[in-house]
Amino acid sequence: YGRGAGFIGITRSVAQKRRRRSGRTRMEWTLAFLVFIATLAVIVPKLMLDTGQWSAEEMYTRMDESEDAVRSIPRRLKRFVDEDILGAKPSPVAPVVARARPAKRPAAPEKALPPFEPEKHLARTIELPGTPSALAFLLDGKFIATGLNDGTVNLWNADTGESVQALSGKTKNPGLLTASPDGKWLAYVGADNAITLWNAAEEKQMQPLRGHTDTINAMVFSADGKWLISADDDAAVIMWDVEGGAQLRTLKARASVLALAMAPNGRLLAAADAAGGIQSWEMPNGGELLYTPAQREAVTALAYSPDGRWLVSGGHGGFLKVLRVGLERDDRTFTGAPEMIHAVTFSHDGKWLILGGLRDVIEIRDAQTGNVGARLDGHAAIVRALAVSGDGRAIASADDDNKVRLWR
């Protein structure tokens, strides 16, 4: 029936089926695939560079190879069409020429370092005026800097064992210190949680770095010596500009930080904390990458291998583990370590671990197997700190007997 006068008629409405939405077109799938490939092309090289799997030169070489491969596709298709379908021998392909870059000034050849020799002998003993808490080599191993529990920082001649200079007097904080990898900078903690930078090459003291409000437990320089990273009991991690003294960035750890390590490429920072975890950030932007619960007790020592592919960690309960940096997993846990590890580091060739702790001996272990290659006996008390010279020829170790022993 309809509106208005008269009979309009009767109709039957036929229910129309709801049209189903068609799937994505081939073009849409192709576009999504290309976006996915482009994303991988950006993320994978950056990840390989950040984790130390590739160097910058290797990344550029692979980018050139990929670009040349893409450019050669039309030429290869033309060859396929032009070739005899009966299998005639194809004409030789012209070699692909890599994209030319501006010529770089050739770098001066680096002097090859000798392999690290684990067997060393006691060469000298230095008497300290107090209990040591830290030590470091300076200026190619010519000097040894020591920090004592009363905050005193002193400089010693490594060859003669004579005192050279007192850099800091007594403070309320233990004498925490660290040296840049090239041995030109020394950073030590003074009064009021201020950090003093001392230019060893110029014998010049810089203005104190102020920013921490709690006791500083750990410090580390970047490989190029441009940055200093410090961490305190309040889980504050601060990045400093060494030359200018400016505070560049402040990070927040998940627990009180006890040890720091910076990857040789300067892109990764690792922190070991009192809760037994290891936290890592991408540098210099400070983005958090990973937090790994390593064990239930505190992790007190950290160090990257010279190639940046391994991170060794040590702590309470005889904990000693080498972690693989990057996507591959090849972590190794070693047994038989001291009940508490105070210091651990790699040899300059990355083949050995040098560690000291709750024993009166320094252990030198194979970095791959964990087997003990040598033990340096001679301490009369537990080892609190150790340092290795840049060429690996000397090891300095300090114990609770108020002595520094130099091994060569």
C-alpha positions, 0 to 999 in steps of 0.5 A: 500500500502507498500513501495518497488516494486509491490503490497503488499496489503490492510489492515484495521487497527482495532483501539484498545480500550485504556486499562483502568487502573485497580483500586488499588489492595486489597493489596494496600488498605490494606497497606494504611489502616495499614499506616492510623491506625499506624499514628493515633496510634502515633498522638492520644496519643501525642495529648491526652498527650499534652492537658492534657487528659492523664497523662504519666502513663495513656498513658503507661497503654493504650499502654500495653493494646493495645499491649496485645490485639494484642498479644492475637489475635492468641490465640483467633482465635485458641480458636474459631476454637477449640471450639465446633460449637454446643455451648459447653462452652469454656475453661477459658482464661488465664489472660493477664499479663501486660509487667513488667517495672523496679520498681520505687522508691516509691514517698513520699506521698504528703500532701493532701491540704484542699479544697479552702474556698471562704469565707475569712476575712481581716487578715492584711493590708500592707502600700506600699510606692507607687502604686502597679503593681504586687505581689506574694507569696514566700516560702509557703506563708511566704513572699509577694513580691510587685512591684511598678509602679516606678520599686521598688521591696520589700519583706514583712513578710506575718504574721507581715506585716513588710518590710524584704528587698528591692530587686530593686530600682526605674527604668523606667519600672513598677515593674513587677514580678512573682514567681515560683509555689513552691515559691522558685524563684522570677523574676522581671524586672529591668533597660534596660528591664533586668530580675533579678532572685532571689533564695528566698530559698538561698537569692541569686541573679542571673545574669540578663537575657538580650534579650528584646529590648522593655518593658516587659509586662508579665512573667510566670514560668513553673510548675517545675520552670526550665523555665521562659517565658517573653514577651514584647511590640514588641511581642517577647516571650523568653524562659529562662533556670532558673538555667543556665540563657541561652536563650533557644528559641525566639518566635514571637507573633502576637501582643503585649503580655499582659499576659502569662500562662503555662500549668501544664504539661509544654507542652502548653504556652498561650499568651493573646494580645492587639488585643484580641487574645489568641495564644498557642504554643507547648513547649519546641519546640515552634511550634505554635498550635492555634490563637483564636480571643477571643474578639475585645478588649484587653485580659489582664489576663490568667491562666490554671486550676491545671489539665490543662484542662481549660484556663480562660481569662479576659480582657477589656469590662467585658470579662471573659471566660473559654476555654476547652483545647483540642479537646472537646469544652465546652467553657463558657462565664460569665457575670457581671465581672468587666469592666476591669479584671487585674488579674484572677486565679484558686483556687488550687483545680480548683473549683473557679476563683479569680479575681480582676479588675476595682472594689474595691472588689475581686470576687470568682466565681464558675469555672463551672457556673460563679456564685459568691460564695463570695466577699471580700470587704475592698479595697478603690480603684480598684484592680491591682494585686492579688496572692493566696498561694499554699495551698489556705488559703491566698489571697493577693490583691493590689489596687490603694490606695497603700495597700496590703490586706491579706485575710485568 
